[in-house]
Amino acid sequence: MFPKSFYKHLLPALLAGSLLRLFFIWHFPFYSGDTAYYEELARNWLYHGVYGFYSHGQVLASDARTPGYPAFLAIIYFLAGPGRKAVMLVQAFVDLATCVLAASIAARLAAGMSEASRGRVAAVGLWLATLCPFTANYAAVPLTEVLATFFTALAILIFLSPALFRIDLLQSESDFRRAVRSWLLGGFVVGLGTLVRPETPLLLVAVFLVLGLRYFRSENWRKLALATFWIVAGSVLPLTPWAARNAVSLGRVQFLAPRYAETHGDVLPTGFYAWTNTWMYRFRDAYLFTWKLPAQQIELKDLPAYATDSPEERARVASLLERYNRIPGMTRALDLEFAALARERAVRHPIRTYLWIPIERAAAMWFTPRITLLPYSGWLWPPAESWRSNPIDFEVTLGFALLNILYVGMAIAATWSGRANPGILLILVFIIIRTAFLTQLQTCEPRYVLVCFPALLAVGAQLFAGRGIQREHP
């Protein structure tokens, strides 16, 4: 797959990437609230044979989270014991494998170039991925990001194969057999990724859209139908045991996880979520509002001015929050009032609600210092005051922010130069679709776009081809 010139970079880049990940693991280990859920699921599954949570002194089956990452943890616990350091070290190894996948994607995107150009592009893709602190940092936290990123990168690499992007050239029976294997394998990897992160099938939406744009002609309809069938069949295969388990243990067929990772029967504050979606675009507001439900106090002083359109509306929100704090908790009646407020705001400013807020959320997820797991504030404004109060904090935050902008800028420049490359088109469509979906969640967490970074960096590596970017996939 790789030109010979690439291999002289392989060991040095992986060594540098290993040192970076070990640095984060030893100096900045991190444990989020979700970590405890995944760990409990893994322990209960391994030691009690039940995939679920403790409740009233017994382990009850649950489908609140898909089993991919808990299975990953359970395997590590079985082999090395239930220590978090072992999990982080294995995640570092998986993340380095993802870096090699990023180099492979870069090389495949450059398939029409000379061997020297392909080798250079692959090497740059490898170095960019191994030295990216944003993905490396997540090796130091027991969360789904590392595993989900690996499966997403692997699926993208498979879908970039000529069997998928040149279905117009499929003629013989042997051609179709090779293509079916690629289609089935790509779908299967997406299915495995779905068991880790339930939004992984968004990649399939991008694949089908790009295929339709390229080949939606009558002579290709049969091939498109076959590709769609085998890709979907492959993706369903890993999900079938999970759905069957849910049908047997819980009495319902559940292929994915519930949208809000809730337990069946939970009453969710969807009205409150709808209200915050009409104004919230900063990740830090999740800590001040969304994640304080159901019992922590929510302070009116934390509500930004743009969250209300008039003094009367602010007074109405103040009354709702005062009732929430007094109860304490979110009752169904109170949640319905938040839902009514959300509808009024959406009717009053539909463009703001359905266009500008999602755009602001997308920008907040993509253009960020990504220091959530690090002991830095992330404050850059006002610059002079932020620097005076804590120069190291300011410099690290600014450096990470500029690095993030550099990565995205490189990918945008390479996308423009290689806009005729269908592989780059697939990655671009996938990033757009995934980002659009993430803007509709109750929080806009920057970590959710990390699964795009190996492909993003692979696209950016095309700038180093030396003689321009490939115009067409072979």
C-alpha positions in Angstrom: 0.0 0.0 0.0 2.8 2.4 0.9 5.7 3.5 -1.3 9.1 2.4 -0.1 10.1 6.0 0.9 7.3 6.0 3.5 8.7 3.2 5.7 11.7 5.2 6.8 9.2 7.5 8.6 7.1 4.7 10.2 9.2 3.8 13.3 10.3 7.4 14.1 6.8 8.8 13.8 5.3 6.0 15.9 8.0 6.4 18.6 7.3 10.1 18.7 3.6 9.5 18.9 4.1 6.9 21.7 6.1 9.4 23.8 3.4 12.1 23.3 0.6 9.7 24.4 2.6 8.4 27.4 3.2 12.1 28.4 -0.5 12.7 28.5 -1.2 9.4 30.3 1.4 10.0 33.0 0.9 13.7 33.5 -2.7 14.5 32.5 -4.9 11.4 33.1 -8.6 12.3 33.1 -11.8 10.7 34.2 -15.2 12.1 33.1 -18.7 11.3 34.4 -19.3 8.9 31.5 -16.2 7.0 32.5 -17.9 5.6 35.6 -20.8 4.3 33.5 -18.7 2.5 31.0 -16.5 1.0 33.8 -19.6 -0.2 35.7 -21.1 -1.8 32.6 -17.7 -3.6 31.9 -17.3 -4.9 35.5 -20.9 -6.1 35.8 -20.7 -7.8 32.4 -17.3 -9.5 33.2 -17.9 -10.4 36.8 -21.6 -10.9 37.0 -22.5 -11.9 33.4 -25.1 -9.1 33.2 -24.7 -6.0 30.9 -26.3 -3.4 33.2 -26.2 -1.3 36.3 -26.7 -1.8 40.0 -30.1 -0.8 41.2 -31.5 -1.6 44.7 -28.8 -4.1 45.4 -29.0 -6.1 42.1 -27.6 -5.8 38.6 -30.4 -5.0 36.1 -29.9 -5.3 32.4 -29.7 -2.0 30.4 -29.5 -0.7 26.9 -28.6 2.8 27.8 -25.2 2.5 26.1 -24.1 0.3 23.3 -21.7 -2.5 24.3 -18.7 -1.8 22.1 -16.6 0.2 24.6 -17.6 -1.7 27.7 -16.6 -4.9 25.8 -13.3 -3.3 25.1 -12.8 -2.5 28.8 -14.0 -5.9 29.9 -11.3 -7.6 27.7 -8.6 -5.4 29.2 -9.9 -6.1 32.7 -9.9 -9.8 32.0 -6.3 -9.7 30.8 -4.7 -7.1 33.0 -7.1 -6.4 35.8 -9.5 -3.4 36.3 -6.8 -0.7 36.3 -7.3 2.5 34.4 -3.6 2.8 33.4 -3.8 -0.5 31.5 -6.9 0.9 29.6 -5.0 4.1 28.7 -1.9 2.2 27.5 -4.1 0.0 25.2 -5.9 3.1 24.0 -2.5 4.6 23.1 -1.7 1.5 21.0 -5.1 1.7 19.3 -4.6 5.4 18.6 -1.2 4.8 17.0 -2.9 2.2 14.7 -5.3 4.9 13.8 -2.4 7.1 12.8 -1.2 4.5 10.4 -4.8 4.4 9.0 -4.6 8.2 8.5 -1.4 7.7 6.5 -3.2 5.0 4.5 -6.1 7.4 3.8 -3.6 10.1 2.7 -1.9 7.6 0.4 -5.2 6.4 -1.1 -6.4 10.0 -1.7 -3.1 10.5 -3.6 -3.5 7.3 -5.6 -3.2 9.1 -9.0 0.1 10.7 -8.1 3.7 9.6 -8.6 5.2 7.2 -6.1 7.4 9.9 -4.7 4.4 12.2 -4.1 2.4 9.4 -2.6 5.2 8.5 -0.2 5.6 12.2 0.8 1.8 12.6 1.4 1.6 9.4 3.4 4.6 10.4 5.6 3.1 13.8 6.2 -0.2 12.3 7.1 1.5 9.9 9.5 3.5 12.7 11.3 0.4 14.9 11.5 -1.6 12.2 13.1 1.0 10.9 15.5 1.9 14.4 16.7 -1.7 15.7 16.9 -2.2 16.5 20.6 -6.0 16.6 20.4 -6.4 12.9 19.5 -3.4 11.8 21.5 -4.8 13.4 24.6 -7.9 11.1 24.6 -5.7 8.1 25.0 -5.5 9.3 28.6 -9.2 9.2 29.4 -11.4 6.0 29.4 -14.0 7.2 26.9 -15.2 6.0 23.5 -13.3 8.5 21.4 -10.1 6.5 20.7 -12.0 3.3 19.7 -14.7 5.2 17.7 -12.0 7.1 15.8 -10.2 3.9 14.9 -13.3 2.3 13.4 -14.3 5.5 11.6 -10.8 5.8 10.0 -10.8 2.1 9.1 -14.2 2.4 7.5 -13.2 5.5 5.5 -10.1 3.7 4.2 -12.2 0.8 3.0 -14.8 3.0 1.4 -12.0 4.8 -0.5 -11.1 1.6 -2.4 -11.6 1.6 -6.2 -14.2 -1.1 -5.8 -16.5 1.5 -4.3 -15.5 4.6 -6.2 -15.3 3.0 -9.6 -18.5 0.9 -9.7 -18.9 2.0 -13.3 -15.9 -0.2 -14.2 -17.4 -3.3 -12.6 -18.0 -5.8 -15.4 -16.9 -9.4 -14.8 -18.0 -11.7 -12.1 -14.7 -11.5 -10.3 -14.9 -7.7 -10.3 -18.3 -8.0 -8.5 -17.0 -10.6 -6.0 -14.1 -8.2 -5.0 -16.5 -5.3 -4.8 -19.0 -7.2 -2.6 -16.2 -8.1 -0.2 -15.3 -4.4 0.1 -18.9 -3.3 0.5 -19.6 -6.0 3.1 -16.4 -5.3 5.0 -16.9 -1.5 5.0 -20.5 -1.9 6.3 -19.3 -4.4 8.9 -16.7 -2.0 10.3 -19.3 0.7 10.4 -21.5 -1.7 12.4 -18.6 -2.3 14.9 -18.2 1.4 15.2 -21.9 1.8 15.8 -21.5 -0.5 18.9 -19.1 2.1 20.2 -20.7 5.4 19.1 -24.3 5.1 17.8 -23.9 8.0 15.3 -21.3 6.1 13.3 -23.8 5.2 10.5 -23.7 8.9 9.5 -20.7 7.8 7.5 -22.9 5.5 5.4 -25.2 8.5 4.7 -22.1 10.3 3.2 -21.1 7.2 1.2 -24.6 6.8 -0.3 -24.8 10.5 -1.1 -21.5 10.6 -2.9 -22.2 7.4 -4.8 -25.5 8.8 -5.9 -23.9 12.1 -7.0 -21.3 10.2 -9.1 -23.3 7.3 -10.5 -27.0 8.0 -10.4 -27.5 7.0 -14.0 -29.8 4.2 -15.3 -26.9 2.0 -16.4 -25.5 2.1 -12.8 -28.8 1.6 -10.9 -28.3 -2.2 -10.4 -24.7 -1.7 -9.2 -25.8 1.1 -6.8 -28.6 -1.2 -5.5 -26.1 -4.0 -4.9 -23.6 -1.7 -3.2 -26.3 -0.3 -0.9 -27.6 -3.8 -0.1 -24.2 -5.3 0.9 -23.1 -2.2 2.8 -26.3 -2.1 4.8 -26.2 -5.9 5.3 -22.6 -5.6 6.6 -23.5 -2.9 9.0 -26.4 -4.8 10.4 -24.4 -8.0 11.1 -22.6 -6.7 14.2 -25.7 -5.0 15.5 -28.0 -8.1 15.3 -26.7 -9.8 18.5 -27.1 -6.6 20.4 -30.7 -6.1 19.1 -31.5 -9.8 19.9 -30.1 -9.4 23.4 -32.3 -6.4 24.0 -35.3 -8.3 22.7 -34.7 -11.2 25.0 -33.6 -9.3 28.1 -35.6 -6.1 27.9 -38.5 -7.1 25.7 -37.8 -4.6 22.9 -35.6 -4.5 19.8 -33.0 -1.8 20.1 -30.3 -1.7 17.5 -28.7 1.6 18.7 -28.7 3.3 22.1 -31.4 5.7 23.3 -30.8 9.3 22.1 -30.2 10.6 25.6 -28.6 7.4 26.9 -31.6 7.1 29.2 -33.0 4.0 30.9 -36.3 2.8 29.5 -39.1 4.7 31.3 -37.1 7.7 32.3 -38.9 11.1 32.0 -36.5 13.4 30.2 -36.4 17.2 30.3 -36.8 17.5 26.5 -38.5 20.9 26.8 -35.6 22.3 28.7 -33.2 20.9 26.1 -35.3 22.5 23.3 -35.1 25.8 25.1 -31.3 25.7 25.5 -31.0 24.8 21.8 -32.5 28.2 20.9 -29.5 30.0 22.4 -26.7 27.7 23.7 -23.6 27.4 21.5 -20.7 27.4 24.0 -19.6 24.2 25.6 -19.1 25.7 29.0 -22.8 26.5 29.2 -23.4 22.7 29.4 -21.8 22.8 32.8 -23.9 25.7 34.0 -27.3 24.5 32.7 -27.7 21.1 30.9 -25.5 19.0 33.2 -26.9 20.5 36.4 -30.2 18.6 35.8 -32.0 17.1 37.6 -31.1 18.3 41.0 -28.3 21.0 41.1 -29.2 24.6 41.4 -29.2 26.7 38.2 -28.3 30.4 38.7 -29.9 33.1 36.7 -26.7 35.1 36.8 -25.1 32.4 34.6 -27.7 33.0 31.8 -26.1 35.0 29.0 -27.8 38.1 27.8 -28.5 36.6 24.3 -30.5 33.8 25.8 -33.5 36.1 26.2 -35.0 38.7 23.8 -36.6 41.1 26.3 -36.8 42.0 30.0 -40.1 40.3 30.1 -38.7 37.1 28.7 -35.8 37.2 31.2 -38.3 37.6 34.1 -40.2 34.6 32.8 -37.0 32.5 32.7 -36.1 33.7 36.2 -39.5 32.5 37.4 -39.0 29.1 35.8 -35.5 28.7 37.2 -36.7 29.8 40.7 -39.4 27.2 40.7 -36.9 24.5 39.5 -34.5 25.5 42.3 -37.2 25.5 44.9 -38.7 22.1 44.2 -35.8 21.1 43.5 -35.8 19.3 40.2 -37.5 19.4 36.8 -41.2 18.4 36.9 -43.2 17.5 33.8 -45.3 20.7 34.1 -42.2 22.9 34.4 -40.5 21.1 31.4 -43.6 21.8 29.3 -43.3 25.5 30.1 -39.7 25.5 28.9 -40.9 23.7 25.8 -43.5 26.4 25.2 -40.8 29.1 25.6 -38.6 27.2 23.1 -41.4 27.2 20.5 -42.1 30.9 21.0 -38.4 31.7 20.5 -38.2 29.5 17.4 -41.4 31.1 15.8 -40.1 34.6 16.7 -36.6 34.0 15.2 -36.6 30.9 13.0 -33.5 31.8 11.1 -31.6 32.3 14.4 -32.9 29.0 15.8 -32.5 26.8 12.8 -29.5 28.4 11.0 -27.4 30.7 13.1 -27.3 28.8 16.3 -26.3 25.5 14.6 -23.6 27.4 12.7 -22.3 28.9 15.9 -22.4 25.5 17.5 -20.4 24.0 14.6 -17.9 26.8 14.8 -17.6 26.2 18.6 -16.9 22.5 18.1 -14.4 23.0 15.3 -12.5 26.1 16.3 -11.5 25.5 19.9 -8.3 25.1 21.9 -9.4 21.6 22.9 -7.9 21.8 26.4 -10.9 20.2 28.1 -8.8 17.4 29.5 -6.0 19.7 30.5 -5.6 21.9 33.6 -6.0 25.1 31.7 -8.9 27.6 31.7 -9.2 28.1 28.0 -9.7 31.8 28.4 -8.2 34.1 25.7 -10.4 37.2 26.1 -9.5 39.9 26.8 -6.0 38.9 25.7 -3.9 41.4 27.8 -5.8 40.6 31.0 -5.8 36.9 30.4 -2.0 36.9 29.7 -1.3 39.0 32.8 -3.3 36.8 35.1 -1.7 33.5 33.9 0.8 33.7 31.1 1.4 29.9 30.9 -2.4 29.3 30.7 -2.8 31.9 28.0 0.1 30.7 25.9 -0.9 27.0 26.0 -4.5 27.9 25.2 -3.5 30.2 22.3 -1.0 27.7 21.0 -3.6 24.9 20.9 -6.2 27.2 19.4 -3.8 28.2 16.6 -2.8 24.6 16.0 -6.5 23.6 15.6 -7.0 26.5 13.1 -3.9 25.3 11.2 -5.3 21.7 10.9 -8.7 22.9 9.7 -7.1 25.5 7.4 -4.8 22.9 5.8 -7.8 20.6 5.2 -9.9 23.4 3.7 -7.0 24.5 1.4 -6.4 20.9 0.3 -10.1 20.3 -0.3 -10.3 23.3 -2.5 -7.3 22.3 -4.5 -8.5 18.7 -4.8 -12.2 19.4 -5.1 -12.5 17.0 -8.0 -11.1 14.1 -6.0 -14.1 11.9 -5.0 -12.3 10.6 -1.9 -11.9 14.2 -0.6 -15.5 14.8 -1.5 -16.5 11.8 0.6 -14.6 13.0 3.6 -16.0 16.5 3.2 -19.6 15.3 3.0 -19.0 13.1 6.0 -17.7 15.9 8.1 -20.5 18.2 7.1 -23.2 15.6 7.8 -21.7 14.6 11.2 -21.2 18.2 12.2 -24.8 19.1 11.3 -26.1 16.2 13.3 -24.0 17.1 16.4 -25.4 20.7 16.4 -28.8 19.1 17.2 -27.7 17.4 20.4 -28.4 18.9 23.8 -24.8 19.9 24.2 -22.1 20.9 21.7 -19.1 19.0 22.9 -15.9 19.6 20.8 -14.8 16.0 21.4 -17.5 14.6 19.2 -15.8 15.8 16.1 -12.5 14.2 17.0 -13.4 11.0 15.0 -13.0 13.2 11.9 -9.5 14.2 12.6 -7.5 11.3 11.0 -9.4 11.8 7.8 -9.1 15.6 8.2 -5.3 15.4 8.6 -5.0 13.0 5.7 -6.7 15.5 3.5 -4.5 18.3 4.8 -1.4 16.1 4.0 -2.3 16.4 0.3 -0.9 19.9 0.3 2.6 18.4 0.5 2.2 16.3 -2.7 4.6 18.7 -4.5 3.0 18.7 -7.9 -0.6 19.5 -7.1 -3.4 17.4 -5.9 -5.0 14.5 -7.7 -8.1 15.4 -9.7 -9.7 12.0 -10.1 -9.6 8.7 -8.3 -8.1 5.9 -10.4 
